[in-house]
Every structure is written in structure tokens, then in C-alpha cells.
Amino acid sequence: MAFNSVSFLIFLGIVFFIYYLPLFKRIQPYVLVGAGLFFYAFANVYYCLLLVASCLINSILLRAINK
């Protein structure tokens, strides 16, 4: 999904709509994370897996540093 495609504009509109709904006020960060993962998975599932693995490794290392 390229940034200048119609599918990206539809995706962006849906994400903005869900993000700014008052019902989802408490989970707005999770909506953005989920939308980002979907965006990467739309291009290639391996990019999404790489991003999740990177986040997990960073989280583990952060906890180890803070001890």
C-alpha cells in the first residue's frame, strides 16, 4: 500500500474515524499500534513479524536495563 494510493486514503480515513470515536478514547494507542501492524502486514507479513520481534526484543532489553 503506497502512501499516494486510494487504498491508503481509505485506510487512513478508517483509522482516523476509529481513533477519534469517544468510545475508543481509552484504547487510542492500541488502535494506532494495530493500524501500524496492519499497514506493515499489508505490504508483507514478514515486515510485520520483524516489527513485532523488534518490539519484543527492545521490551526485554529495557526491562533488563531497568533492573
QUIQUI-V175595 format. One record per pair of residues at least 6 apart in sequence whose C-alpha atoms are under 8 Angstrom apart, sorted by sequence separation. I is the first residue (numbers start at 1). J is the second residue. D is the distance in whole Angstrom. If there is no record, write none. Layout:
I_J_D + I_J_D
This chain:
1_7_7 + 2_8_7 + 3_9_8 + 18_24_7 + 19_25_8 + 41_47_6 + 1_8_6 + 40_47_6 + 41_48_5 + 20_28_8 + 40_48_5 + 19_28_6 + 38_48_8 + 37_48_6 + 19_31_6 + 18_31_8 + 19_32_8 + 37_51_8 + 15_31_8 + 15_32_8 + 15_35_7 + 1_39_8 + 1_42_7 + 1_43_6
